[in-house]
Amino acid sequence: MARVKTETLRSVDVNSLEVQAKEYAFVKKQLEHWEKQQKDLKEKLFAHIEEVGEIDSKGNIVIELPKEIEGFVSIMKQRRVSRKINEQVADELIAAKGLEEKLYKTIRVIDEDALMAALYSDELTEEEVDEMYPQNIVWALVMNKK
């Protein structure tokens, strides 16, 4: 059985910057590994589900597991549908039907180029423009390599 130097373990300050940075880097690396592993397994499971799964009433593809695994009894490739308007098709159809007045609305939008021109022509001050563009600061923890 391996011996551990207990005096070394006792002298480590778990709240030190070095220990926390080392632990953070380790956890980050582990997360990257597990996320890649999860992605690879997901692709393999999708292939298996597509091969032998059955389509349910909602369009999902389902496989019943032969026995319960970690509380799960089936796996499913879930169908998720989203809809987004195709602007070009909509524009053509609306024009063809003569519905522009009914189906379009005018939205007031600040012309940022004109706003900057107003600043340069001294119609607005830099302080006023700064008020219009408040800073939003988001912090990220980055571990830099050599």
C-alpha contacts under 8 A as a table, 3 or more apart, distances in Angstrom:
res1	aa1	res2	aa2	distance
5	K	8	T	5.55
5	K	9	L	6.72
6	T	9	L	5.11
6	T	10	R	6.20
7	E	10	R	5.18
7	E	11	S	6.38
8	T	11	S	5.36
8	T	12	V	6.73
9	L	12	V	5.60
13	D	16	S	5.40
13	D	19	V	7.32
14	V	19	V	5.84
14	V	20	Q	6.93
15	N	19	V	6.85
15	N	20	Q	6.53
16	S	19	V	5.39
16	S	20	Q	6.22
17	L	20	Q	5.23
17	L	21	A	5.94
18	E	21	A	5.21
18	E	22	K	6.05
19	V	22	K	5.13
19	V	23	E	6.10
20	Q	23	E	5.06
20	Q	24	Y	5.99
21	A	24	Y	5.00
21	A	25	A	6.11
22	K	25	A	5.20
22	K	26	F	6.18
23	E	26	F	5.02
23	E	27	V	6.11
24	Y	27	V	5.17
24	Y	28	K	6.02
25	A	28	K	5.07
25	A	29	K	6.17
25	A	143	M	7.33
26	F	29	K	5.20
26	F	30	Q	6.19
27	V	30	Q	4.99
27	V	31	L	6.08
28	K	31	L	5.14
28	K	32	E	6.31
29	K	32	E	5.18
29	K	33	H	6.27
30	Q	33	H	5.02
30	Q	34	W	6.14
31	L	34	W	5.10
31	L	35	E	5.92
32	E	35	E	5.17
32	E	36	K	6.20
33	H	36	K	5.28
33	H	37	Q	6.18
34	W	37	Q	4.85
34	W	38	Q	5.95
35	E	38	Q	5.01
35	E	39	K	6.14
36	K	39	K	5.07
36	K	40	D	6.20
37	Q	40	D	5.19
37	Q	41	L	6.18
38	Q	41	L	5.15
38	Q	42	K	5.99
39	K	42	K	5.04
39	K	43	E	6.32
40	D	43	E	5.27
40	D	44	K	6.40
41	L	44	K	5.06
41	L	45	L	6.03
42	K	45	L	5.08
42	K	46	F	6.01
43	E	46	F	5.10
43	E	47	A	6.29
44	K	47	A	5.18
44	K	48	H	6.33
45	L	48	H	5.02
45	L	49	I	5.97
46	F	49	I	5.00
46	F	50	E	6.02
46	F	77	K	6.49
47	A	50	E	5.20
47	A	51	E	6.22
48	H	51	E	5.07
48	H	52	V	6.32
48	H	53	G	7.57
49	I	52	V	5.49
49	I	53	G	4.67
49	I	61	I	6.68
49	I	62	V	6.73
49	I	63	I	6.34
49	I	75	I	7.95
49	I	76	M	7.30
49	I	77	K	6.95
50	E	53	G	5.67
50	E	61	I	7.01
52	V	63	I	7.29
53	G	61	I	5.48
53	G	62	V	5.01
53	G	63	I	4.85
54	E	61	I	5.25
54	E	62	V	5.24
54	E	63	I	6.55
55	I	58	K	7.83
55	I	59	G	5.61
55	I	60	N	5.45
55	I	61	I	4.39
55	I	62	V	6.27
56	D	59	G	5.42
56	D	60	N	5.46
56	D	61	I	6.30
56	D	62	V	7.02
57	S	60	N	7.44
58	K	79	R	7.55
59	G	78	Q	7.77
59	G	79	R	6.09
60	N	76	M	6.64
60	N	77	K	5.79
60	N	78	Q	4.74
60	N	79	R	5.05
61	I	76	M	5.54
61	I	77	K	5.11
61	I	78	Q	6.59
61	I	79	R	7.88
62	V	74	S	6.90
62	V	75	I	5.85
62	V	76	M	4.34
62	V	77	K	6.44
63	I	74	S	5.57
63	I	75	I	5.45
63	I	76	M	6.34
64	E	73	V	6.15
64	E	74	S	4.22
64	E	75	I	6.56
65	L	68	E	6.60
65	L	69	I	7.77
65	L	72	F	7.92
65	L	73	V	5.37
65	L	74	S	4.92
65	L	75	I	7.09
66	P	73	V	7.90
67	K	73	V	6.63
68	E	71	G	5.78
68	E	72	F	5.42
68	E	73	V	4.83
69	I	72	F	5.13
69	I	73	V	6.63
72	F	75	I	7.68
85	I	90	A	7.34
86	N	89	V	5.55
86	N	90	A	6.11
87	E	90	A	5.05
87	E	91	D	5.92
88	Q	91	D	5.15
88	Q	92	E	6.26
89	V	92	E	5.25
89	V	93	L	6.17
90	A	93	L	5.19
90	A	94	I	5.93
91	D	94	I	5.22
91	D	95	A	6.06
92	E	95	A	5.24
92	E	96	A	6.08
93	L	96	A	5.06
93	L	97	K	6.19
94	I	97	K	5.23
94	I	98	G	6.05
94	I	99	L	5.23
94	I	100	E	6.06
94	I	103	L	7.59
95	A	98	G	4.97
95	A	99	L	6.30
95	A	100	E	6.24
96	A	99	L	7.91
98	G	101	E	7.94
99	L	102	K	5.32
99	L	103	L	5.93
100	E	103	L	5.38
100	E	104	Y	5.63
101	E	104	Y	5.96
101	E	105	K	7.88
110	I	115	L	7.61
111	D	114	A	5.32
111	D	115	L	6.19
112	E	115	L	4.78
112	E	116	M	6.19
113	D	116	M	5.22
113	D	117	A	6.22
114	A	117	A	4.85
114	A	118	A	6.12
115	L	118	A	5.06
115	L	119	L	6.42
116	M	119	L	4.93
116	M	120	Y	6.28
117	A	120	Y	5.07
117	A	121	S	6.12
118	A	121	S	5.12
118	A	122	D	6.18
118	A	123	E	5.03
118	A	124	L	5.73
119	L	122	D	5.13
119	L	123	E	5.83
119	L	124	L	4.68
119	L	125	T	5.98
119	L	126	E	6.77
119	L	129	V	7.45
120	Y	123	E	7.64
120	Y	124	L	7.90
121	S	124	L	7.70
122	D	125	T	6.28
124	L	128	E	6.30
124	L	129	V	6.91
125	T	128	E	5.17
125	T	129	V	6.39
126	E	129	V	5.11
126	E	130	D	6.03
127	E	130	D	4.94
127	E	131	E	6.25
128	E	131	E	5.08
128	E	132	M	6.53
129	V	132	M	5.01
129	V	133	Y	6.41
130	D	133	Y	5.03
130	D	134	P	6.28
131	E	134	P	5.74
